[in-house]
Amino acid sequence: MEMSNDEIHAQGFTVSTEYDAILLVSFGGPERREDVIPFLENVLRGKPVPRERLLEVAAHYEHMGGVSPINAQCRELMAALRPELDRRGIALPIYWGNRNWTPLLPDTLRQMGRDGVKRALAFFTSAYSSYSGCRQYRENIAAAQAEAGPDAPAVDKLRVFYNHPEFIAANVDSLRNAVAKLPAGPATLLFTAHSIPMSMANHCDYVKQLEETARLIAEPLDWPADRRQLVYQSRSGRPQDPWLEPDILDALRQQAERGTKSVIVAPIGFLSDHMEVLYDLDYEAKALADQLGLTLVRAATVGCHPRFVAMIGELIAERLGDAEPRAIGRFGPNHDLCPVDCCLYPIARPGPR
Protein backbone atom coordinates (compact mmCIF):
# COMPACT_ATOMS: atom_id res chain seq x y z
CA MET A 1 0.00 0.00 0.00
CA GLU A 2 1.51 3.32 -1.10
CA MET A 3 0.77 6.41 0.97
CA SER A 4 0.62 9.97 -0.34
CA ASN A 5 2.93 12.69 0.99
CA ASP A 6 0.15 14.17 3.10
CA GLU A 7 -0.88 10.77 4.48
CA ILE A 8 2.66 9.95 5.54
CA HIS A 9 3.00 13.19 7.49
CA ALA A 10 -0.52 12.96 8.89
CA GLN A 11 0.39 9.63 10.47
CA GLY A 12 2.80 11.32 12.86
CA PHE A 13 6.21 11.64 11.16
CA THR A 14 7.30 14.74 13.04
CA VAL A 15 10.06 15.79 15.42
CA SER A 16 9.62 15.47 19.18
CA THR A 17 11.66 14.89 22.33
CA GLU A 18 8.91 12.96 24.14
CA TYR A 19 8.86 9.21 23.56
CA ASP A 20 7.79 6.11 25.43
CA ALA A 21 9.32 3.38 23.22
CA ILE A 22 11.98 2.56 20.65
CA LEU A 23 10.98 0.74 17.44
CA LEU A 24 13.52 -1.24 15.42
CA VAL A 25 12.26 -1.42 11.83
CA SER A 26 13.85 -3.91 9.44
CA PHE A 27 13.30 -5.71 6.16
CA GLY A 28 12.46 -9.15 7.54
CA GLY A 29 13.28 -12.59 6.24
CA PRO A 30 12.07 -16.22 6.29
CA GLU A 31 13.24 -18.56 9.03
CA ARG A 32 12.09 -21.84 7.42
CA ARG A 33 11.99 -23.20 3.87
CA GLU A 34 8.21 -23.12 3.46
CA ASP A 35 8.19 -19.37 4.12
CA VAL A 36 10.65 -18.41 1.36
CA ILE A 37 8.17 -18.04 -1.53
CA PRO A 38 5.45 -16.27 0.56
CA PHE A 39 8.12 -13.91 1.90
CA LEU A 40 9.38 -13.06 -1.59
CA GLU A 41 5.82 -12.58 -2.80
CA ASN A 42 5.39 -10.02 0.00
CA VAL A 43 8.57 -8.25 -1.07
CA LEU A 44 7.60 -8.16 -4.76
CA ARG A 45 3.89 -7.40 -4.47
CA GLY A 46 3.03 -4.65 -6.96
CA LYS A 47 6.53 -4.52 -8.45
CA PRO A 48 7.48 -5.22 -12.07
CA VAL A 49 9.77 -8.13 -11.30
CA PRO A 50 9.53 -11.31 -13.42
CA ARG A 51 8.49 -14.54 -11.71
CA GLU A 52 11.77 -16.06 -12.89
CA ARG A 53 13.67 -13.52 -10.75
CA LEU A 54 11.60 -14.48 -7.70
CA LEU A 55 12.45 -18.15 -8.24
CA GLU A 56 16.11 -17.27 -8.78
CA VAL A 57 16.25 -15.45 -5.44
CA ALA A 58 14.32 -18.28 -3.79
CA ALA A 59 17.12 -20.61 -4.91
CA HIS A 60 19.60 -18.35 -3.08
CA TYR A 61 17.63 -18.91 0.13
CA GLU A 62 17.47 -22.64 -0.53
CA HIS A 63 21.25 -22.65 -0.89
CA MET A 64 21.40 -21.23 2.65
CA GLY A 65 18.95 -23.76 4.08
CA GLY A 66 15.83 -21.66 3.48
CA VAL A 67 16.66 -19.38 6.42
CA SER A 68 17.59 -15.71 6.25
CA PRO A 69 19.93 -14.62 9.05
CA ILE A 70 18.44 -11.13 9.19
CA ASN A 71 15.84 -11.84 11.92
CA ALA A 72 18.43 -13.43 14.20
CA GLN A 73 20.67 -10.43 13.60
CA CYS A 74 17.85 -8.06 14.58
CA ARG A 75 17.42 -9.99 17.84
CA GLU A 76 21.16 -9.70 18.48
CA LEU A 77 21.07 -5.97 17.78
CA MET A 78 18.17 -5.47 20.19
CA ALA A 79 20.04 -7.43 22.86
CA ALA A 80 23.16 -5.32 22.34
CA LEU A 81 21.21 -2.05 22.34
CA ARG A 82 19.49 -2.67 25.68
CA PRO A 83 22.62 -2.25 27.88
CA GLU A 84 23.73 0.71 25.74
CA LEU A 85 20.44 2.50 26.45
CA ASP A 86 20.61 1.51 30.12
CA ARG A 87 24.11 3.00 30.30
CA ARG A 88 22.70 6.26 28.99
CA GLY A 89 19.77 6.19 31.41
CA ILE A 90 17.24 5.63 28.61
CA ALA A 91 14.68 3.24 30.08
CA LEU A 92 12.43 3.03 27.00
CA PRO A 93 11.29 -0.47 25.92
CA ILE A 94 12.47 -1.73 22.52
CA TYR A 95 10.00 -3.17 20.01
CA TRP A 96 10.72 -4.71 16.61
CA GLY A 97 8.67 -4.80 13.41
CA ASN A 98 9.48 -5.89 9.84
CA ARG A 99 8.28 -4.73 6.47
CA ASN A 100 7.97 -8.13 4.84
CA TRP A 101 7.86 -10.98 7.37
CA THR A 102 7.10 -11.70 10.98
CA PRO A 103 7.12 -9.84 13.24
CA LEU A 104 5.19 -7.63 10.83
CA LEU A 105 4.80 -3.93 11.54
CA PRO A 106 0.97 -3.94 11.95
CA ASP A 107 1.21 -6.67 14.60
CA THR A 108 3.99 -4.83 16.42
CA LEU A 109 2.08 -1.55 16.39
CA ARG A 110 -1.03 -3.30 17.73
CA GLN A 111 1.03 -4.69 20.60
CA MET A 112 2.52 -1.29 21.29
CA GLY A 113 -0.97 0.19 21.39
CA ARG A 114 -2.09 -2.51 23.85
CA ASP A 115 0.94 -1.69 25.98
CA GLY A 116 -0.06 1.97 26.09
CA VAL A 117 2.73 3.31 23.85
CA LYS A 118 1.70 6.68 22.40
CA ARG A 119 4.84 7.82 20.56
CA ALA A 120 7.82 5.74 19.41
CA LEU A 121 11.21 6.64 17.97
CA ALA A 122 12.17 4.37 15.07
CA PHE A 123 15.58 3.15 13.98
CA PHE A 124 15.55 1.90 10.38
CA THR A 125 18.20 -0.67 9.46
CA SER A 126 19.38 1.50 6.57
CA ALA A 127 22.17 4.07 6.65
CA TYR A 128 21.35 5.92 3.43
CA SER A 129 18.62 7.98 1.79
CA SER A 130 16.63 6.28 -0.98
CA TYR A 131 13.09 5.15 -1.61
CA SER A 132 13.91 1.59 -0.50
CA GLY A 133 16.04 2.68 2.44
CA CYS A 134 13.83 5.42 3.88
CA ARG A 135 10.61 6.50 2.19
CA GLN A 136 9.27 2.97 1.69
CA TYR A 137 9.83 2.26 5.38
CA ARG A 138 7.83 5.40 6.20
CA GLU A 139 5.06 4.33 3.82
CA ASN A 140 5.01 0.88 5.44
CA ILE A 141 4.74 2.39 8.92
CA ALA A 142 1.91 4.69 7.81
CA ALA A 143 0.05 1.74 6.26
CA ALA A 144 0.67 -0.35 9.39
CA GLN A 145 -0.71 2.45 11.59
CA ALA A 146 -3.85 2.58 9.47
CA GLU A 147 -4.21 -1.22 9.70
CA ALA A 148 -3.53 -1.33 13.44
CA GLY A 149 -6.24 1.21 14.16
CA PRO A 150 -6.64 4.29 16.36
CA ASP A 151 -4.53 2.94 19.23
CA ALA A 152 -1.41 2.64 17.06
CA PRO A 153 1.34 4.95 18.29
CA ALA A 154 2.79 7.87 16.38
CA VAL A 155 6.24 6.98 15.04
CA ASP A 156 9.14 9.33 14.33
CA LYS A 157 12.29 8.17 12.53
CA LEU A 158 15.92 8.73 13.44
CA ARG A 159 18.01 10.46 10.80
CA VAL A 160 20.20 8.54 8.35
CA PHE A 161 23.73 8.10 9.65
CA TYR A 162 26.00 7.40 6.69
CA ASN A 163 28.47 10.05 7.92
CA HIS A 164 28.20 9.54 11.67
CA PRO A 165 31.70 9.20 13.16
CA GLU A 166 30.84 5.98 15.04
CA PHE A 167 29.42 4.32 11.91
CA ILE A 168 32.58 5.25 10.03
CA ALA A 169 34.81 4.04 12.89
CA ALA A 170 33.07 0.65 13.01
CA ASN A 171 33.57 0.22 9.26
CA VAL A 172 37.20 1.31 9.45
CA ASP A 173 37.79 -1.30 12.15
CA SER A 174 36.19 -4.02 10.01
CA LEU A 175 38.29 -3.00 7.02
CA ARG A 176 41.51 -3.08 9.05
CA ASN A 177 40.69 -6.62 10.15
CA ALA A 178 40.15 -7.62 6.52
CA VAL A 179 43.45 -6.05 5.43
CA ALA A 180 45.25 -8.20 8.01
CA LYS A 181 44.01 -11.32 6.20
CA LEU A 182 45.48 -10.34 2.83
CA PRO A 183 48.76 -11.59 1.42
CA ALA A 184 51.53 -9.02 1.05
CA GLY A 185 51.26 -6.63 -1.87
CA PRO A 186 48.82 -4.01 -3.16
CA ALA A 187 45.09 -4.74 -3.15
CA THR A 188 42.08 -3.09 -4.71
CA LEU A 189 39.25 -2.02 -2.38
CA LEU A 190 35.72 -2.48 -3.70
CA PHE A 191 33.03 -0.76 -1.62
CA THR A 192 29.72 -2.40 -2.43
CA ALA A 193 26.08 -1.48 -1.92
CA HIS A 194 22.72 -2.69 -3.18
CA SER A 195 22.04 -1.50 -6.72
CA ILE A 196 18.84 0.46 -7.26
CA PRO A 197 17.08 1.57 -10.46
CA MET A 198 18.39 4.79 -11.98
CA SER A 199 14.82 6.14 -11.80
CA MET A 200 15.12 5.80 -8.01
CA ALA A 201 18.74 6.97 -7.74
CA ASN A 202 17.91 10.17 -9.63
CA HIS A 203 15.44 11.22 -6.91
CA CYS A 204 17.62 10.78 -3.82
CA ASP A 205 21.11 11.24 -2.37
CA TYR A 206 21.93 7.52 -2.26
CA VAL A 207 25.00 7.62 -4.51
CA LYS A 208 26.34 10.87 -3.05
CA GLN A 209 26.06 9.48 0.47
CA LEU A 210 27.69 6.16 -0.45
CA GLU A 211 30.58 7.98 -2.11
CA GLU A 212 31.06 10.07 1.02
CA THR A 213 30.96 7.03 3.31
CA ALA A 214 33.51 5.25 1.14
CA ARG A 215 35.81 8.28 1.19
CA LEU A 216 35.52 8.69 4.96
CA ILE A 217 36.37 5.00 5.53
CA ALA A 218 39.29 4.94 3.08
CA GLU A 219 41.03 8.11 4.28
CA PRO A 220 42.08 6.92 7.79
CA LEU A 221 43.74 3.93 6.09
CA ASP A 222 45.47 6.13 3.49
CA TRP A 223 43.93 4.01 0.76
CA PRO A 224 44.89 5.43 -2.66
CA ALA A 225 41.97 6.72 -4.73
CA ASP A 226 43.17 4.81 -7.79
CA ARG A 227 42.87 1.50 -5.92
CA ARG A 228 39.34 1.85 -4.62
CA GLN A 229 35.95 1.86 -6.31
CA LEU A 230 32.25 1.99 -5.43
CA VAL A 231 30.40 -0.91 -7.06
CA TYR A 232 26.93 -2.41 -6.76
CA GLN A 233 25.34 -5.82 -6.28
CA SER A 234 22.07 -7.75 -6.05
CA ARG A 235 20.19 -5.93 -8.80
CA SER A 236 16.76 -7.26 -9.76
CA GLY A 237 13.85 -6.07 -11.83
CA ARG A 238 13.41 -6.08 -15.59
CA PRO A 239 16.61 -6.40 -17.65
CA GLN A 240 15.62 -3.43 -19.81
CA ASP A 241 15.52 -1.02 -16.85
CA PRO A 242 18.83 0.77 -16.10
CA TRP A 243 20.23 0.24 -12.59
CA LEU A 244 23.31 1.57 -10.82
CA GLU A 245 26.55 0.05 -12.11
CA PRO A 246 29.17 -1.36 -12.23
CA ASP A 247 28.04 -4.68 -10.85
CA ILE A 248 30.56 -6.29 -8.53
CA LEU A 249 30.98 -9.32 -10.79
CA ASP A 250 31.85 -7.08 -13.73
CA ALA A 251 34.23 -5.13 -11.48
CA LEU A 252 36.01 -8.34 -10.48
CA ARG A 253 36.45 -9.28 -14.13
CA GLN A 254 37.89 -5.84 -14.86
CA GLN A 255 40.31 -6.12 -11.94
CA ALA A 256 41.53 -9.49 -13.20
CA GLU A 257 42.07 -8.03 -16.68
CA ARG A 258 44.18 -5.25 -15.14
CA GLY A 259 46.42 -7.76 -13.41
CA THR A 260 45.09 -7.19 -9.88
CA LYS A 261 45.99 -10.03 -7.52
CA SER A 262 44.03 -9.20 -4.34
CA VAL A 263 40.65 -7.57 -3.69
CA ILE A 264 38.94 -6.49 -0.49
CA VAL A 265 35.15 -6.20 -0.63
CA ALA A 266 33.64 -3.83 1.94
CA PRO A 267 29.80 -4.09 1.94
CA ILE A 268 29.16 -0.60 3.32
CA GLY A 269 25.61 -0.57 1.96
CA PHE A 270 24.55 -3.30 4.40
CA LEU A 271 24.41 -3.27 8.20
CA SER A 272 24.50 -7.02 8.81
CA ASP A 273 25.68 -10.23 7.14
CA HIS A 274 22.27 -11.17 5.77
CA MET A 275 21.33 -13.13 2.66
CA GLU A 276 22.59 -10.75 0.00
CA VAL A 277 25.94 -10.49 1.71
CA LEU A 278 26.31 -14.22 2.35
CA TYR A 279 25.12 -15.40 -1.06
CA ASP A 280 25.98 -12.57 -3.45
CA LEU A 281 29.41 -11.87 -1.95
CA ASP A 282 30.63 -14.85 0.08
CA TYR A 283 29.35 -17.41 -2.43
CA GLU A 284 28.85 -15.88 -5.88
CA ALA A 285 31.55 -13.18 -5.91
CA LYS A 286 34.04 -15.45 -4.11
CA ALA A 287 33.46 -18.23 -6.65
CA LEU A 288 34.10 -15.83 -9.54
CA ALA A 289 37.20 -14.43 -7.83
CA ASP A 290 38.58 -17.95 -7.41
CA GLN A 291 37.88 -18.66 -11.07
CA LEU A 292 39.71 -15.46 -12.07
CA GLY A 293 42.67 -16.17 -9.82
CA LEU A 294 41.91 -13.26 -7.49
CA THR A 295 42.40 -13.41 -3.74
CA LEU A 296 39.16 -11.99 -2.27
CA VAL A 297 38.67 -11.04 1.36
CA ARG A 298 35.38 -9.59 2.59
CA ALA A 299 35.22 -7.06 5.40
CA ALA A 300 32.52 -7.66 8.01
CA THR A 301 29.42 -5.49 8.14
CA VAL A 302 28.98 -3.36 11.27
CA GLY A 303 26.48 -5.82 12.78
CA CYS A 304 26.72 -5.43 16.56
CA HIS A 305 30.10 -3.71 16.57
CA PRO A 306 30.31 -1.77 19.86
CA ARG A 307 30.83 1.56 18.11
CA PHE A 308 27.82 0.99 15.86
CA VAL A 309 25.63 0.09 18.82
CA ALA A 310 26.95 3.17 20.63
CA MET A 311 25.97 5.24 17.58
CA ILE A 312 22.36 4.04 17.77
CA GLY A 313 22.29 4.97 21.45
CA GLU A 314 23.72 8.39 20.62
CA LEU A 315 21.17 9.00 17.85
CA ILE A 316 18.38 8.19 20.30
CA ALA A 317 19.91 10.46 22.96
CA GLU A 318 20.24 13.17 20.32
CA ARG A 319 16.51 13.08 19.59
CA LEU A 320 15.72 13.06 23.31
CA GLY A 321 17.69 16.29 23.61
CA ASP A 322 20.58 14.71 25.53
CA ALA A 323 23.31 14.77 22.84
CA GLU A 324 24.44 17.13 20.10
CA PRO A 325 24.15 15.92 16.47
CA ARG A 326 27.46 14.65 15.13
CA ALA A 327 28.64 14.04 11.58
CA ILE A 328 31.98 14.14 9.78
CA GLY A 329 32.94 14.98 6.23
CA ARG A 330 31.42 17.45 3.83
CA PHE A 331 27.68 17.36 4.45
CA GLY A 332 26.87 17.57 8.16
CA PRO A 333 24.04 15.77 10.01
CA ASN A 334 21.07 14.77 7.85
CA HIS A 335 17.58 16.13 8.49
CA ASP A 336 15.39 14.66 11.25
CA LEU A 337 12.08 15.27 9.47
CA CYS A 338 12.01 14.22 5.83
CA PRO A 339 10.58 16.81 3.42
CA VAL A 340 7.34 15.75 1.75
CA ASP A 341 9.16 15.17 -1.57
CA CYS A 342 12.12 13.31 -0.03
CA CYS A 343 13.24 10.14 -1.90
CA LEU A 344 10.29 10.08 -4.26
CA TYR A 345 10.15 7.12 -6.63
CA PRO A 346 7.41 7.77 -9.18
CA ILE A 347 8.07 4.98 -11.67
CA ALA A 348 8.70 1.25 -11.04
CA ARG A 349 9.46 -0.52 -7.80
CA PRO A 350 12.66 -2.47 -7.05
CA GLY A 351 12.97 -6.19 -6.53
CA PRO A 352 14.17 -8.23 -3.54
CA ARG A 353 16.84 -6.80 -1.26
C-alpha positions as CSV (number, residue, x, y, z in Angstrom):
1,M,0.0,0.0,0.0
2,E,1.5,3.3,-1.1
3,M,0.8,6.4,1.0
4,S,0.6,10.0,-0.3
5,N,2.9,12.7,1.0
6,D,0.1,14.2,3.1
7,E,-0.9,10.8,4.5
8,I,2.7,10.0,5.5
9,H,3.0,13.2,7.5
10,A,-0.5,13.0,8.9
11,Q,0.4,9.6,10.5
12,G,2.8,11.3,12.9
13,F,6.2,11.6,11.2
14,T,7.3,14.7,13.0
15,V,10.1,15.8,15.4
16,S,9.6,15.5,19.2
17,T,11.7,14.9,22.3
18,E,8.9,13.0,24.1
19,Y,8.9,9.2,23.6
20,D,7.8,6.1,25.4
21,A,9.3,3.4,23.2
22,I,12.0,2.6,20.6
23,L,11.0,0.7,17.4
24,L,13.5,-1.2,15.4
25,V,12.3,-1.4,11.8
26,S,13.8,-3.9,9.4
27,F,13.3,-5.7,6.2
28,G,12.5,-9.2,7.5
29,G,13.3,-12.6,6.2
30,P,12.1,-16.2,6.3
31,E,13.2,-18.6,9.0
32,R,12.1,-21.8,7.4
33,R,12.0,-23.2,3.9
34,E,8.2,-23.1,3.5
35,D,8.2,-19.4,4.1
36,V,10.6,-18.4,1.4
37,I,8.2,-18.0,-1.5
38,P,5.5,-16.3,0.6
39,F,8.1,-13.9,1.9
40,L,9.4,-13.1,-1.6
41,E,5.8,-12.6,-2.8
42,N,5.4,-10.0,0.0
43,V,8.6,-8.3,-1.1
44,L,7.6,-8.2,-4.8
45,R,3.9,-7.4,-4.5
46,G,3.0,-4.7,-7.0
47,K,6.5,-4.5,-8.5
48,P,7.5,-5.2,-12.1
49,V,9.8,-8.1,-11.3
50,P,9.5,-11.3,-13.4
51,R,8.5,-14.5,-11.7
52,E,11.8,-16.1,-12.9
53,R,13.7,-13.5,-10.8
54,L,11.6,-14.5,-7.7
55,L,12.4,-18.1,-8.2
56,E,16.1,-17.3,-8.8
57,V,16.3,-15.4,-5.4
58,A,14.3,-18.3,-3.8
59,A,17.1,-20.6,-4.9
60,H,19.6,-18.4,-3.1
61,Y,17.6,-18.9,0.1
62,E,17.5,-22.6,-0.5
63,H,21.3,-22.6,-0.9
64,M,21.4,-21.2,2.7
65,G,18.9,-23.8,4.1
66,G,15.8,-21.7,3.5
67,V,16.7,-19.4,6.4
68,S,17.6,-15.7,6.2
69,P,19.9,-14.6,9.0
70,I,18.4,-11.1,9.2
71,N,15.8,-11.8,11.9
72,A,18.4,-13.4,14.2
73,Q,20.7,-10.4,13.6
74,C,17.9,-8.1,14.6
75,R,17.4,-10.0,17.8
76,E,21.2,-9.7,18.5
77,L,21.1,-6.0,17.8
78,M,18.2,-5.5,20.2
79,A,20.0,-7.4,22.9
80,A,23.2,-5.3,22.3
81,L,21.2,-2.0,22.3
82,R,19.5,-2.7,25.7
83,P,22.6,-2.3,27.9
84,E,23.7,0.7,25.7
85,L,20.4,2.5,26.5
86,D,20.6,1.5,30.1
87,R,24.1,3.0,30.3
88,R,22.7,6.3,29.0
89,G,19.8,6.2,31.4
90,I,17.2,5.6,28.6
91,A,14.7,3.2,30.1
92,L,12.4,3.0,27.0
93,P,11.3,-0.5,25.9
94,I,12.5,-1.7,22.5
95,Y,10.0,-3.2,20.0
96,W,10.7,-4.7,16.6
97,G,8.7,-4.8,13.4
98,N,9.5,-5.9,9.8
99,R,8.3,-4.7,6.5
100,N,8.0,-8.1,4.8
101,W,7.9,-11.0,7.4
102,T,7.1,-11.7,11.0
103,P,7.1,-9.8,13.2
104,L,5.2,-7.6,10.8
105,L,4.8,-3.9,11.5
106,P,1.0,-3.9,11.9
107,D,1.2,-6.7,14.6
108,T,4.0,-4.8,16.4
109,L,2.1,-1.5,16.4
110,R,-1.0,-3.3,17.7
111,Q,1.0,-4.7,20.6
112,M,2.5,-1.3,21.3
113,G,-1.0,0.2,21.4
114,R,-2.1,-2.5,23.9
115,D,0.9,-1.7,26.0
116,G,-0.1,2.0,26.1
117,V,2.7,3.3,23.8
118,K,1.7,6.7,22.4
119,R,4.8,7.8,20.6
120,A,7.8,5.7,19.4
121,L,11.2,6.6,18.0
122,A,12.2,4.4,15.1
123,F,15.6,3.2,14.0
124,F,15.5,1.9,10.4
125,T,18.2,-0.7,9.5
126,S,19.4,1.5,6.6
127,A,22.2,4.1,6.7
128,Y,21.3,5.9,3.4
129,S,18.6,8.0,1.8
130,S,16.6,6.3,-1.0
131,Y,13.1,5.2,-1.6
132,S,13.9,1.6,-0.5
133,G,16.0,2.7,2.4
134,C,13.8,5.4,3.9
135,R,10.6,6.5,2.2
136,Q,9.3,3.0,1.7
137,Y,9.8,2.3,5.4
138,R,7.8,5.4,6.2
139,E,5.1,4.3,3.8
140,N,5.0,0.9,5.4
141,I,4.7,2.4,8.9
142,A,1.9,4.7,7.8
143,A,0.1,1.7,6.3
144,A,0.7,-0.4,9.4
145,Q,-0.7,2.4,11.6
146,A,-3.8,2.6,9.5
147,E,-4.2,-1.2,9.7
148,A,-3.5,-1.3,13.4
149,G,-6.2,1.2,14.2
150,P,-6.6,4.3,16.4
151,D,-4.5,2.9,19.2
152,A,-1.4,2.6,17.1
153,P,1.3,5.0,18.3
154,A,2.8,7.9,16.4
155,V,6.2,7.0,15.0
156,D,9.1,9.3,14.3
157,K,12.3,8.2,12.5
158,L,15.9,8.7,13.4
159,R,18.0,10.5,10.8
160,V,20.2,8.5,8.3
161,F,23.7,8.1,9.6
162,Y,26.0,7.4,6.7
163,N,28.5,10.0,7.9
164,H,28.2,9.5,11.7
165,P,31.7,9.2,13.2
166,E,30.8,6.0,15.0
167,F,29.4,4.3,11.9
168,I,32.6,5.3,10.0
169,A,34.8,4.0,12.9
170,A,33.1,0.6,13.0
171,N,33.6,0.2,9.3
172,V,37.2,1.3,9.4
173,D,37.8,-1.3,12.2
174,S,36.2,-4.0,10.0
175,L,38.3,-3.0,7.0
176,R,41.5,-3.1,9.1
177,N,40.7,-6.6,10.1
178,A,40.2,-7.6,6.5
179,V,43.5,-6.1,5.4
180,A,45.2,-8.2,8.0
181,K,44.0,-11.3,6.2
182,L,45.5,-10.3,2.8
183,P,48.8,-11.6,1.4
184,A,51.5,-9.0,1.1
185,G,51.3,-6.6,-1.9
186,P,48.8,-4.0,-3.2
187,A,45.1,-4.7,-3.1
188,T,42.1,-3.1,-4.7
189,L,39.3,-2.0,-2.4
190,L,35.7,-2.5,-3.7
191,F,33.0,-0.8,-1.6
192,T,29.7,-2.4,-2.4
193,A,26.1,-1.5,-1.9
194,H,22.7,-2.7,-3.2
195,S,22.0,-1.5,-6.7
196,I,18.8,0.5,-7.3
197,P,17.1,1.6,-10.5
198,M,18.4,4.8,-12.0
199,S,14.8,6.1,-11.8
200,M,15.1,5.8,-8.0
201,A,18.7,7.0,-7.7
202,N,17.9,10.2,-9.6
203,H,15.4,11.2,-6.9
204,C,17.6,10.8,-3.8
205,D,21.1,11.2,-2.4
206,Y,21.9,7.5,-2.3
207,V,25.0,7.6,-4.5
208,K,26.3,10.9,-3.1
209,Q,26.1,9.5,0.5
210,L,27.7,6.2,-0.5
211,E,30.6,8.0,-2.1
212,E,31.1,10.1,1.0
213,T,31.0,7.0,3.3
214,A,33.5,5.2,1.1
215,R,35.8,8.3,1.2
216,L,35.5,8.7,5.0
217,I,36.4,5.0,5.5
218,A,39.3,4.9,3.1
219,E,41.0,8.1,4.3
220,P,42.1,6.9,7.8
221,L,43.7,3.9,6.1
222,D,45.5,6.1,3.5
223,W,43.9,4.0,0.8
224,P,44.9,5.4,-2.7
225,A,42.0,6.7,-4.7
226,D,43.2,4.8,-7.8
227,R,42.9,1.5,-5.9
228,R,39.3,1.9,-4.6
229,Q,35.9,1.9,-6.3
230,L,32.3,2.0,-5.4
231,V,30.4,-0.9,-7.1
232,Y,26.9,-2.4,-6.8
233,Q,25.3,-5.8,-6.3
234,S,22.1,-7.7,-6.1
235,R,20.2,-5.9,-8.8
236,S,16.8,-7.3,-9.8
237,G,13.8,-6.1,-11.8
238,R,13.4,-6.1,-15.6
239,P,16.6,-6.4,-17.7
240,Q,15.6,-3.4,-19.8
241,D,15.5,-1.0,-16.8
242,P,18.8,0.8,-16.1
243,W,20.2,0.2,-12.6
244,L,23.3,1.6,-10.8
245,E,26.5,0.1,-12.1
246,P,29.2,-1.4,-12.2
247,D,28.0,-4.7,-10.8
248,I,30.6,-6.3,-8.5
249,L,31.0,-9.3,-10.8
250,D,31.9,-7.1,-13.7
251,A,34.2,-5.1,-11.5
252,L,36.0,-8.3,-10.5
253,R,36.4,-9.3,-14.1
254,Q,37.9,-5.8,-14.9
255,Q,40.3,-6.1,-11.9
256,A,41.5,-9.5,-13.2
257,E,42.1,-8.0,-16.7
258,R,44.2,-5.2,-15.1
259,G,46.4,-7.8,-13.4
260,T,45.1,-7.2,-9.9
261,K,46.0,-10.0,-7.5
262,S,44.0,-9.2,-4.3
263,V,40.7,-7.6,-3.7
264,I,38.9,-6.5,-0.5
265,V,35.2,-6.2,-0.6
266,A,33.6,-3.8,1.9
267,P,29.8,-4.1,1.9
268,I,29.2,-0.6,3.3
269,G,25.6,-0.6,2.0
270,F,24.6,-3.3,4.4
271,L,24.4,-3.3,8.2
272,S,24.5,-7.0,8.8
273,D,25.7,-10.2,7.1
274,H,22.3,-11.2,5.8
275,M,21.3,-13.1,2.7
276,E,22.6,-10.8,0.0
277,V,25.9,-10.5,1.7
278,L,26.3,-14.2,2.4
279,Y,25.1,-15.4,-1.1
280,D,26.0,-12.6,-3.4
281,L,29.4,-11.9,-1.9
282,D,30.6,-14.9,0.1
283,Y,29.4,-17.4,-2.4
284,E,28.8,-15.9,-5.9
285,A,31.5,-13.2,-5.9
286,K,34.0,-15.4,-4.1
287,A,33.5,-18.2,-6.7
288,L,34.1,-15.8,-9.5
289,A,37.2,-14.4,-7.8
290,D,38.6,-17.9,-7.4
291,Q,37.9,-18.7,-11.1
292,L,39.7,-15.5,-12.1
293,G,42.7,-16.2,-9.8
294,L,41.9,-13.3,-7.5
295,T,42.4,-13.4,-3.7
296,L,39.2,-12.0,-2.3
297,V,38.7,-11.0,1.4
298,R,35.4,-9.6,2.6
299,A,35.2,-7.1,5.4
300,A,32.5,-7.7,8.0
301,T,29.4,-5.5,8.1
302,V,29.0,-3.4,11.3
303,G,26.5,-5.8,12.8
304,C,26.7,-5.4,16.6
305,H,30.1,-3.7,16.6
306,P,30.3,-1.8,19.9
307,R,30.8,1.6,18.1
308,F,27.8,1.0,15.9
309,V,25.6,0.1,18.8
310,A,26.9,3.2,20.6
311,M,26.0,5.2,17.6
312,I,22.4,4.0,17.8
313,G,22.3,5.0,21.5
314,E,23.7,8.4,20.6
315,L,21.2,9.0,17.9
316,I,18.4,8.2,20.3
317,A,19.9,10.5,23.0
318,E,20.2,13.2,20.3
319,R,16.5,13.1,19.6
320,L,15.7,13.1,23.3
321,G,17.7,16.3,23.6
322,D,20.6,14.7,25.5
323,A,23.3,14.8,22.8
324,E,24.4,17.1,20.1
325,P,24.1,15.9,16.5
326,R,27.5,14.7,15.1
327,A,28.6,14.0,11.6
328,I,32.0,14.1,9.8
329,G,32.9,15.0,6.2
330,R,31.4,17.4,3.8
331,F,27.7,17.4,4.5
332,G,26.9,17.6,8.2
333,P,24.0,15.8,10.0
334,N,21.1,14.8,7.9
335,H,17.6,16.1,8.5
336,D,15.4,14.7,11.2
337,L,12.1,15.3,9.5
338,C,12.0,14.2,5.8
339,P,10.6,16.8,3.4
340,V,7.3,15.7,1.7
341,D,9.2,15.2,-1.6
342,C,12.1,13.3,0.0
343,C,13.2,10.1,-1.9
344,L,10.3,10.1,-4.3
345,Y,10.1,7.1,-6.6
346,P,7.4,7.8,-9.2
347,I,8.1,5.0,-11.7
348,A,8.7,1.2,-11.0
349,R,9.5,-0.5,-7.8
350,P,12.7,-2.5,-7.1
351,G,13.0,-6.2,-6.5
352,P,14.2,-8.2,-3.5
353,R,16.8,-6.8,-1.3
